[in-house]
Amino acid sequence: MKSKMKLPFKFFNGLCAPAQLYLVISLLSLLTLFYQNYSNPKKYCVGIFETKTDCNNRVFFAFKLLYIAIWLFILQKLCSKGYSTISWILVLLPIVAMFILIGLILIALMKKNNQL
């Protein structure tokens, strides 16, 4: 039982610093968005902005988890090949891209619902 509890820490400690930073920031933002959206699955909320959605909003979270996993793999691969400087530069790219993606989804849903 004790070794199973160490597994997430072992995984985290095995990541390079840029990947660790990216994972922490991404999971914090994901948890914040999930907290805002868990009570109403037919509405997508980001901060003070919200709109209706045709599908369950948990679909968005599944894609966000996939997005995080892919970037984590890329950052770790770069570090393991000796390109940690590039990994540090790229660590900002997915964070900015995630906010752009959230904004685009929100704008598209708001246009669809004539809220914009």
N, CA, C and O atoms as a GROMACS GRO file, in nm:
protein
  464
    1MET      N    1   0.083  -0.120   0.000
    1MET     CA    2   0.000   0.000   0.000
    1MET      C    3   0.087   0.126   0.000
    1MET      O    4   0.058   0.222  -0.071
    2LYS      N    5   0.193   0.123   0.080
    2LYS     CA    6   0.279   0.240   0.090
    2LYS      C    7   0.351   0.267  -0.042
    2LYS      O    8   0.372   0.383  -0.078
    3SER      N    9   0.389   0.161  -0.113
    3SER     CA   10   0.460   0.180  -0.240
    3SER      C   11   0.368   0.239  -0.347
    3SER      O   12   0.414   0.311  -0.436
    4LYS      N   13   0.238   0.209  -0.341
    4LYS     CA   14   0.143   0.267  -0.436
    4LYS      C   15   0.128   0.417  -0.414
    4LYS      O   16   0.106   0.492  -0.509
    5MET      N   17   0.139   0.460  -0.290
    5MET     CA   18   0.128   0.603  -0.260
    5MET      C   19   0.251   0.678  -0.310
    5MET      O   20   0.242   0.796  -0.343
    6LYS      N   21   0.365   0.611  -0.317
    6LYS     CA   22   0.488   0.676  -0.363
    6LYS      C   23   0.493   0.687  -0.515
    6LYS      O   24   0.573   0.765  -0.568
    7LEU      N   25   0.410   0.612  -0.586
    7LEU     CA   26   0.414   0.609  -0.731
    7LEU      C   27   0.394   0.746  -0.795
    7LEU      O   28   0.471   0.783  -0.884
    8PRO      N   29   0.292   0.825  -0.755
    8PRO     CA   30   0.278   0.958  -0.817
    8PRO      C   31   0.399   1.048  -0.790
    8PRO      O   32   0.440   1.125  -0.877
    9PHE      N   33   0.457   1.039  -0.670
    9PHE     CA   34   0.573   1.121  -0.637
    9PHE      C   35   0.695   1.076  -0.716
    9PHE      O   36   0.776   1.158  -0.759
   10LYS      N   37   0.707   0.946  -0.735
   10LYS     CA   38   0.818   0.893  -0.814
   10LYS      C   39   0.806   0.940  -0.959
   10LYS      O   40   0.905   0.978  -1.021
   11PHE      N   41   0.684   0.936  -1.012
   11PHE     CA   42   0.661   0.985  -1.148
   11PHE      C   43   0.695   1.133  -1.158
   11PHE      O   44   0.765   1.174  -1.251
   12PHE      N   45   0.646   1.212  -1.063
   12PHE     CA   46   0.669   1.357  -1.066
   12PHE      C   47   0.818   1.388  -1.054
   12PHE      O   48   0.870   1.472  -1.128
   13ASN      N   49   0.886   1.322  -0.961
   13ASN     CA   50   1.029   1.347  -0.942
   13ASN      C   51   1.112   1.301  -1.060
   13ASN      O   52   1.225   1.347  -1.078
   14GLY      N   53   1.060   1.211  -1.141
   14GLY     CA   54   1.130   1.164  -1.260
   14GLY      C   55   1.120   1.260  -1.378
   14GLY      O   56   1.188   1.243  -1.478
   15LEU      N   57   1.034   1.359  -1.365
   15LEU     CA   58   1.018   1.459  -1.472
   15LEU      C   59   1.124   1.567  -1.459
   15LEU      O   60   1.172   1.595  -1.349
   16CYS      N   61   1.161   1.628  -1.572
   16CYS     CA   62   1.254   1.741  -1.568
   16CYS      C   63   1.179   1.863  -1.514
   16CYS      O   64   1.056   1.864  -1.509
   17ALA      N   65   1.253   1.966  -1.474
   17ALA     CA   66   1.194   2.085  -1.412
   17ALA      C   67   1.088   2.153  -1.499
   17ALA      O   68   0.983   2.190  -1.447
   18PRO      N   69   1.112   2.173  -1.631
   18PRO     CA   70   1.006   2.236  -1.711
   18PRO      C   71   0.878   2.152  -1.716
   18PRO      O   72   0.768   2.207  -1.711
   19ALA      N   73   0.892   2.021  -1.724
   19ALA     CA   74   0.775   1.933  -1.726
   19ALA      C   75   0.703   1.935  -1.591
   19ALA      O   76   0.580   1.932  -1.586
   20GLN      N   77   0.779   1.941  -1.482
   20GLN     CA   78   0.718   1.950  -1.350
   20GLN      C   79   0.637   2.079  -1.336
   20GLN      O   80   0.523   2.077  -1.290
   21LEU      N   81   0.697   2.190  -1.377
   21LEU     CA   82   0.627   2.319  -1.369
   21LEU      C   83   0.501   2.317  -1.453
   21LEU      O   84   0.395   2.361  -1.409
   22TYR      N   85   0.512   2.265  -1.575
   22TYR     CA   86   0.397   2.258  -1.664
   22TYR      C   87   0.286   2.172  -1.603
   22TYR      O   88   0.169   2.209  -1.608
   23LEU      N   89   0.323   2.057  -1.546
   23LEU     CA   90   0.223   1.968  -1.487
   23LEU      C   91   0.151   2.035  -1.370
   23LEU      O   92   0.029   2.026  -1.360
   24VAL      N   93   0.225   2.100  -1.283
   24VAL     CA   94   0.164   2.166  -1.167
   24VAL      C   95   0.068   2.276  -1.212
   24VAL      O   96  -0.046   2.281  -1.166
   25ILE      N   97   0.113   2.362  -1.301
   25ILE     CA   98   0.028   2.473  -1.349
   25ILE      C   99  -0.095   2.419  -1.421
   25ILE      O  100  -0.206   2.469  -1.402
   26SER      N  101  -0.075   2.319  -1.505
   26SER     CA  102  -0.187   2.263  -1.582
   26SER      C  103  -0.290   2.196  -1.493
   26SER      O  104  -0.410   2.214  -1.512
   27LEU      N  105  -0.244   2.118  -1.395
   27LEU     CA  106  -0.338   2.051  -1.306
   27LEU      C  107  -0.412   2.151  -1.217
   27LEU      O  108  -0.531   2.133  -1.190
   28LEU      N  109  -0.344   2.256  -1.173
   28LEU     CA  110  -0.413   2.359  -1.094
   28LEU      C  111  -0.521   2.429  -1.176
   28LEU      O  112  -0.632   2.451  -1.128
   29SER      N  113  -0.489   2.463  -1.299
   29SER     CA  114  -0.590   2.529  -1.384
   29SER      C  115  -0.704   2.433  -1.417
   29SER      O  116  -0.820   2.474  -1.420
   30LEU      N  117  -0.672   2.306  -1.442
   30LEU     CA  118  -0.775   2.207  -1.472
   30LEU      C  119  -0.868   2.187  -1.352
   30LEU      O  120  -0.989   2.180  -1.368
   31LEU      N  121  -0.810   2.177  -1.233
   31LEU     CA  122  -0.892   2.160  -1.112
   31LEU      C  123  -0.980   2.283  -1.087
   31LEU      O  124  -1.095   2.269  -1.045
   32THR      N  125  -0.927   2.401  -1.111
   32THR     CA  126  -1.005   2.524  -1.094
   32THR      C  127  -1.124   2.526  -1.190
   32THR      O  128  -1.236   2.556  -1.151
   33LEU      N  129  -1.098   2.494  -1.316
   33LEU     CA  130  -1.206   2.490  -1.415
   33LEU      C  131  -1.308   2.381  -1.382
   33LEU      O  132  -1.428   2.401  -1.396
   34PHE      N  133  -1.259   2.265  -1.336
   34PHE     CA  134  -1.350   2.157  -1.300
   34PHE      C  135  -1.439   2.199  -1.184
   34PHE      O  136  -1.559   2.170  -1.184
   35TYR      N  137  -1.382   2.265  -1.086
   35TYR     CA  138  -1.459   2.312  -0.971
   35TYR      C  139  -1.570   2.407  -1.015
   35TYR      O  140  -1.681   2.403  -0.961
   36GLN      N  141  -1.540   2.493  -1.112
   36GLN     CA  142  -1.641   2.587  -1.162
   36GLN      C  143  -1.750   2.517  -1.242
   36GLN      O  144  -1.861   2.569  -1.251
   37ASN      N  145  -1.722   2.402  -1.299
   37ASN     CA  146  -1.813   2.341  -1.396
   37ASN      C  147  -1.879   2.211  -1.350
   37ASN      O  148  -1.966   2.160  -1.421
   38TYR      N  149  -1.842   2.157  -1.235
   38TYR     CA  150  -1.894   2.025  -1.199
   38TYR      C  151  -2.042   2.022  -1.166
   38TYR      O  152  -2.106   1.918  -1.181
   39SER      N  153  -2.099   2.134  -1.122
   39SER     CA  154  -2.238   2.132  -1.077
   39SER      C  155  -2.341   2.132  -1.190
   39SER      O  156  -2.452   2.084  -1.173
   40ASN      N  157  -2.304   2.186  -1.306
   40ASN     CA  158  -2.398   2.192  -1.418
   40ASN      C  159  -2.329   2.142  -1.545
   40ASN      O  160  -2.255   2.218  -1.608
   41PRO      N  161  -2.352   2.016  -1.583
   41PRO     CA  162  -2.281   1.959  -1.698
   41PRO      C  163  -2.322   2.015  -1.833
   41PRO      O  164  -2.255   1.987  -1.933
   42LYS      N  165  -2.429   2.092  -1.840
   42LYS     CA  166  -2.474   2.148  -1.968
   42LYS      C  167  -2.432   2.295  -1.985
   42LYS      O  168  -2.477   2.364  -2.076
   43LYS      N  169  -2.345   2.341  -1.895
   43LYS     CA  170  -2.296   2.478  -1.901
   43LYS      C  171  -2.144   2.474  -1.888
   43LYS      O  172  -2.090   2.394  -1.811
   44TYR      N  173  -2.075   2.560  -1.963
   44TYR     CA  174  -1.929   2.569  -1.955
   44TYR      C  175  -1.895   2.707  -1.901
   44TYR      O  176  -1.934   2.808  -1.958
   45CYS      N  177  -1.823   2.710  -1.791
   45CYS     CA  178  -1.794   2.834  -1.720
   45CYS      C  179  -1.643   2.852  -1.709
   45CYS      O  180  -1.570   2.760  -1.673
   46VAL      N  181  -1.597   2.975  -1.739
   46VAL     CA  182  -1.457   3.012  -1.722
   46VAL      C  183  -1.457   3.147  -1.652
   46VAL      O  184  -1.485   3.250  -1.713
   47GLY      N  185  -1.426   3.146  -1.523
   47GLY     CA  186  -1.430   3.270  -1.446
   47GLY      C  187  -1.572   3.323  -1.441
   47GLY      O  188  -1.663   3.253  -1.399
   48ILE      N  189  -1.590   3.448  -1.484
   48ILE     CA  190  -1.724   3.509  -1.481
   48ILE      C  191  -1.803   3.481  -1.609
   48ILE      O  192  -1.921   3.514  -1.617
   49PHE      N  193  -1.739   3.420  -1.707
   49PHE     CA  194  -1.805   3.391  -1.834
   49PHE      C  195  -1.862   3.250  -1.832
   49PHE      O  196  -1.799   3.156  -1.784
   50GLU      N  197  -1.984   3.236  -1.885
   50GLU     CA  198  -2.044   3.104  -1.895
   50GLU      C  199  -2.136   3.099  -2.016
   50GLU      O  200  -2.188   3.201  -2.061
   51THR      N  201  -2.154   2.978  -2.066
   51THR     CA  202  -2.243   2.957  -2.180
   51THR      C  203  -2.295   2.814  -2.177
   51THR      O  204  -2.237   2.727  -2.113
   52LYS      N  205  -2.404   2.792  -2.247
   52LYS     CA  206  -2.463   2.659  -2.258
   52LYS      C  207  -2.382   2.576  -2.357
   52LYS      O  208  -2.317   2.630  -2.446
   53THR      N  209  -2.387   2.444  -2.339
   53THR     CA  210  -2.318   2.354  -2.430
   53THR      C  211  -2.409   2.236  -2.462
   53THR      O  212  -2.489   2.193  -2.378
   54ASP      N  213  -2.398   2.183  -2.583
   54ASP     CA  214  -2.482   2.071  -2.625
   54ASP      C  215  -2.438   1.939  -2.561
   54ASP      O  216  -2.520   1.851  -2.536
   55CYS      N  217  -2.308   1.927  -2.536
   55CYS     CA  218  -2.258   1.802  -2.478
   55CYS      C  219  -2.223   1.826  -2.331
   55CYS      O  220  -2.219   1.940  -2.284
   56ASN      N  221  -2.199   1.718  -2.260
   56ASN     CA  222  -2.158   1.727  -2.121
   56ASN      C  223  -2.024   1.798  -2.116
   56ASN      O  224  -1.934   1.767  -2.194
   57ASN      N  225  -2.008   1.894  -2.026
   57ASN     CA  226  -1.885   1.971  -2.022
   57ASN      C  227  -1.763   1.888  -1.980
   57ASN      O  228  -1.650   1.934  -1.993
   58ARG      N  229  -1.785   1.768  -1.932
   58ARG     CA  230  -1.673   1.681  -1.896
   58ARG      C  231  -1.596   1.634  -2.020
   58ARG      O  232  -1.481   1.591  -2.010
   59VAL      N  233  -1.660   1.642  -2.136
   59VAL     CA  234  -1.592   1.610  -2.262
   59VAL      C  235  -1.475   1.706  -2.282
   59VAL      O  236  -1.368   1.665  -2.326
   60PHE      N  237  -1.496   1.833  -2.249
   60PHE     CA  238  -1.389   1.931  -2.260
   60PHE      C  239  -1.271   1.895  -2.170
   60PHE      O  240  -1.155   1.914  -2.206
   61PHE      N  241  -1.302   1.843  -2.051
   61PHE     CA  242  -1.197   1.807  -1.957
   61PHE      C  243  -1.119   1.684  -2.003
   61PHE      O  244  -0.999   1.673  -1.978
   62ALA      N  245  -1.186   1.592  -2.069
   62ALA     CA  246  -1.115   1.476  -2.124
   62ALA      C  247  -1.013   1.520  -2.228
   62ALA      O  248  -0.900   1.472  -2.231
   63PHE      N  249  -1.054   1.613  -2.315
   63PHE     CA  250  -0.961   1.664  -2.416
   63PHE      C  251  -0.849   1.745  -2.352
   63PHE      O  252  -0.735   1.742  -2.400
   64LYS      N  253  -0.879   1.818  -2.246
   64LYS     CA  254  -0.774   1.894  -2.178
   64LYS      C  255  -0.672   1.802  -2.113
   64LYS      O  256  -0.553   1.830  -2.114
   65LEU      N  257  -0.718   1.691  -2.056
   65LEU     CA  258  -0.625   1.593  -1.998
   65LEU      C  259  -0.536   1.532  -2.105
   65LEU      O  260  -0.416   1.514  -2.083
   66LEU      N  261  -0.593   1.502  -2.219
   66LEU     CA  262  -0.514   1.449  -2.331
   66LEU      C  263  -0.411   1.552  -2.376
   66LEU      O  264  -0.295   1.518  -2.400
   67TYR      N  265  -0.451   1.676  -2.386
   67TYR     CA  266  -0.364   1.787  -2.424
   67TYR      C  267  -0.246   1.799  -2.327
   67TYR      O  268  -0.131   1.814  -2.369
   68ILE      N  269  -0.275   1.792  -2.198
   68ILE     CA  270  -0.171   1.801  -2.095
   68ILE      C  271  -0.074   1.684  -2.107
   68ILE      O  272   0.047   1.704  -2.100
   69ALA      N  273  -0.126   1.564  -2.126
   69ALA     CA  274  -0.040   1.445  -2.137
   69ALA      C  275   0.053   1.453  -2.258
   69ALA      O  276   0.170   1.417  -2.248
   70ILE      N  277   0.002   1.500  -2.370
   70ILE     CA  278   0.084   1.511  -2.491
   70ILE      C  279   0.197   1.612  -2.470
   70ILE      O  280   0.312   1.584  -2.503
   71TRP      N  281   0.165   1.728  -2.416
   71TRP     CA  282   0.269   1.829  -2.392
   71TRP      C  283   0.370   1.782  -2.288
   71TRP      O  284   0.489   1.811  -2.300
   72LEU      N  285   0.323   1.711  -2.187
   72LEU     CA  286   0.414   1.659  -2.085
   72LEU      C  287   0.513   1.562  -2.148
   72LEU      O  288   0.633   1.566  -2.117
   73PHE      N  289   0.465   1.475  -2.235
   73PHE     CA  290   0.552   1.380  -2.305
   73PHE      C  291   0.656   1.455  -2.390
   73PHE      O  292   0.774   1.420  -2.388
   74ILE      N  293   0.612   1.556  -2.464
   74ILE     CA  294   0.703   1.633  -2.550
   74ILE      C  295   0.810   1.703  -2.467
   74ILE      O  296   0.929   1.697  -2.501
   75LEU      N  297   0.770   1.769  -2.359
   75LEU     CA  298   0.866   1.840  -2.275
   75LEU      C  299   0.969   1.745  -2.214
   75LEU      O  300   1.088   1.775  -2.212
   76GLN      N  301   0.922   1.632  -2.166
   76GLN     CA  302   1.012   1.533  -2.104
   76GLN      C  303   1.108   1.475  -2.208
   76GLN      O  304   1.225   1.454  -2.179
   77LYS      N  305   1.058   1.448  -2.327
   77LYS     CA  306   1.142   1.393  -2.434
   77LYS      C  307   1.253   1.492  -2.471
   77LYS      O  308   1.368   1.452  -2.489
   78LEU      N  309   1.218   1.620  -2.483
   78LEU     CA  310   1.318   1.722  -2.513
   78LEU      C  311   1.427   1.727  -2.405
   78LEU      O  312   1.545   1.735  -2.437
   79CYS      N  313   1.386   1.724  -2.280
   79CYS     CA  314   1.484   1.727  -2.170
   79CYS      C  315   1.575   1.605  -2.176
   79CYS      O  316   1.696   1.616  -2.157
   80SER      N  317   1.517   1.489  -2.200
   80SER     CA  318   1.598   1.366  -2.202
   80SER      C  319   1.696   1.363  -2.318
   80SER      O  320   1.796   1.292  -2.312
   81LYS      N  321   1.669   1.439  -2.424
   81LYS     CA  322   1.761   1.448  -2.539
   81LYS      C  323   1.860   1.564  -2.525
   81LYS      O  324   1.940   1.587  -2.615
   82GLY      N  325   1.854   1.636  -2.413
   82GLY     CA  326   1.949   1.745  -2.389
   82GLY      C  327   1.901   1.882  -2.432
   82GLY      O  328   1.980   1.977  -2.433
   83TYR      N  329   1.776   1.895  -2.466
   83TYR     CA  330   1.721   2.024  -2.512
   83TYR      C  331   1.635   2.089  -2.403
   83TYR      O  332   1.522   2.129  -2.429
   84SER      N  333   1.688   2.099  -2.283
   84SER     CA  334   1.609   2.153  -2.173
   84SER      C  335   1.578   2.302  -2.192
   84SER      O  336   1.475   2.350  -2.145
   85THR      N  337   1.667   2.376  -2.258
   85THR     CA  338   1.639   2.518  -2.284
   85THR      C  339   1.516   2.533  -2.373
   85THR      O  340   1.431   2.618  -2.348
   86ILE      N  341   1.508   2.450  -2.476
   86ILE     CA  342   1.390   2.453  -2.563
   86ILE      C  343   1.266   2.411  -2.484
   86ILE      O  344   1.158   2.466  -2.504
   87SER      N  345   1.282   2.315  -2.396
   87SER     CA  346   1.171   2.270  -2.313
   87SER      C  347   1.121   2.383  -2.224
   87SER      O  348   1.000   2.400  -2.207
   88TRP      N  349   1.213   2.461  -2.167
   88TRP     CA  350   1.174   2.576  -2.085
   88TRP      C  351   1.098   2.679  -2.168
   88TRP      O  352   0.999   2.736  -2.122
   89ILE      N  353   1.144   2.703  -2.290
   89ILE     CA  354   1.075   2.799  -2.378
   89ILE      C  355   0.936   2.747  -2.411
   89ILE      O  356   0.838   2.822  -2.407
   90LEU      N  357   0.928   2.620  -2.443
   90LEU     CA  358   0.800   2.561  -2.481
   90LEU      C  359   0.701   2.548  -2.366
   90LEU      O  360   0.581   2.533  -2.387
   91VAL      N  361   0.752   2.553  -2.244
   91VAL     CA  362   0.661   2.537  -2.130
   91VAL      C  363   0.559   2.651  -2.126
   91VAL      O  364   0.449   2.635  -2.073
   92LEU      N  365   0.596   2.766  -2.180
   92LEU     CA  366   0.501   2.877  -2.186
   92LEU      C  367   0.400   2.862  -2.299
   92LEU      O  368   0.287   2.908  -2.288
   93LEU      N  369   0.441   2.798  -2.407
   93LEU     CA  370   0.353   2.784  -2.523
   93LEU      C  371   0.222   2.711  -2.492
   93LEU      O  372   0.116   2.762  -2.527
   94PRO      N  373   0.225   2.594  -2.427
   94PRO     CA  374   0.097   2.526  -2.401
   94PRO      C  375   0.008   2.600  -2.302
   94PRO      O  376  -0.114   2.590  -2.310
   95ILE      N  377   0.068   2.675  -2.211
   95ILE     CA  378  -0.013   2.751  -2.116
   95ILE      C  379  -0.088   2.861  -2.190
   95ILE      O  380  -0.208   2.879  -2.170
   96VAL      N  381  -0.017   2.934  -2.274
   96VAL     CA  382  -0.081   3.038  -2.355
   96VAL      C  383  -0.184   2.976  -2.449
   96VAL      O  384  -0.294   3.027  -2.464
   97ALA      N  385  -0.147   2.863  -2.512
   97ALA     CA  386  -0.237   2.796  -2.605
   97ALA      C  387  -0.364   2.746  -2.534
   97ALA      O  388  -0.473   2.751  -2.591
   98MET      N  389  -0.349   2.699  -2.410
   98MET     CA  390  -0.465   2.650  -2.336
   98MET      C  391  -0.564   2.764  -2.312
   98MET      O  392  -0.685   2.746  -2.326
   99PHE      N  393  -0.514   2.881  -2.274
   99PHE     CA  394  -0.603   2.994  -2.252
   99PHE      C  395  -0.666   3.041  -2.382
   99PHE      O  396  -0.783   3.081  -2.383
  100ILE      N  397  -0.591   3.037  -2.490
  100ILE     CA  398  -0.648   3.072  -2.621
  100ILE      C  399  -0.758   2.972  -2.658
  100ILE      O  400  -0.864   3.012  -2.705
  101LEU      N  401  -0.731   2.843  -2.637
  101LEU     CA  402  -0.829   2.739  -2.668
  101LEU      C  403  -0.956   2.755  -2.583
  101LEU      O  404  -1.067   2.744  -2.635
  102ILE      N  405  -0.938   2.782  -2.455
  102ILE     CA  406  -1.054   2.804  -2.368
  102ILE      C  407  -1.135   2.923  -2.418
  102ILE      O  408  -1.257   2.918  -2.425
  103GLY      N  409  -1.065   3.031  -2.454
  103GLY     CA  410  -1.133   3.149  -2.506
  103GLY      C  411  -1.206   3.122  -2.636
  103GLY      O  412  -1.319   3.167  -2.654
  104LEU      N  413  -1.143   3.047  -2.727
  104LEU     CA  414  -1.208   3.014  -2.855
  104LEU      C  415  -1.331   2.927  -2.835
  104LEU      O  416  -1.434   2.948  -2.901
  105ILE      N  417  -1.322   2.830  -2.745
  105ILE     CA  418  -1.438   2.745  -2.716
  105ILE      C  419  -1.551   2.830  -2.660
  105ILE      O  420  -1.667   2.817  -2.700
  106LEU      N  421  -1.517   2.916  -2.567
  106LEU     CA  422  -1.618   3.002  -2.506
  106LEU      C  423  -1.681   3.095  -2.608
  106LEU      O  424  -1.803   3.110  -2.609
  107ILE      N  425  -1.601   3.157  -2.693
  107ILE     CA  426  -1.654   3.246  -2.797
  107ILE      C  427  -1.744   3.170  -2.894
  107ILE      O  428  -1.852   3.217  -2.929
  108ALA      N  429  -1.700   3.050  -2.937
  108ALA     CA  430  -1.780   2.971  -3.030
  108ALA      C  431  -1.914   2.933  -2.968
  108ALA      O  432  -2.018   2.941  -3.034
  109LEU      N  433  -1.913   2.891  -2.842
  109LEU     CA  434  -2.038   2.853  -2.775
  109LEU      C  435  -2.127   2.975  -2.752
  109LEU      O  436  -2.250   2.966  -2.764
  110MET      N  437  -2.067   3.088  -2.720
  110MET     CA  438  -2.146   3.210  -2.698
  110MET      C  439  -2.208   3.259  -2.829
  110MET      O  440  -2.322   3.305  -2.829
  111LYS      N  441  -2.136   3.249  -2.940
  111LYS     CA  442  -2.192   3.287  -3.070
  111LYS      C  443  -2.308   3.195  -3.106
  111LYS      O  444  -2.411   3.240  -3.156
  112LYS      N  445  -2.289   3.065  -3.079
  112LYS     CA  446  -2.394   2.967  -3.110
  112LYS      C  447  -2.522   2.997  -3.032
  112LYS      O  448  -2.632   2.976  -3.082
  113ASN      N  449  -2.506   3.045  -2.911
  113ASN     CA  450  -2.621   3.075  -2.825
  113ASN      C  451  -2.662   3.221  -2.830
  113ASN      O  452  -2.738   3.268  -2.746
  114ASN      N  453  -2.612   3.294  -2.929
  114ASN     CA  454  -2.644   3.437  -2.949
  114ASN      C  455  -2.618   3.521  -2.824
  114ASN      O  456  -2.696   3.610  -2.791
  115GLN      N  457  -2.510   3.491  -2.756
  115GLN     CA  458  -2.472   3.568  -2.638
  115GLN      C  459  -2.359   3.666  -2.669
  115GLN      O  460  -2.314   3.738  -2.580
  116LEU      N  461  -2.316   3.669  -2.792
  116LEU     CA  462  -2.204   3.755  -2.828
  116LEU      C  463  -2.240   3.843  -2.944
  116LEU      O  464  -2.158   3.923  -2.990
   0.00000   0.00000   0.00000
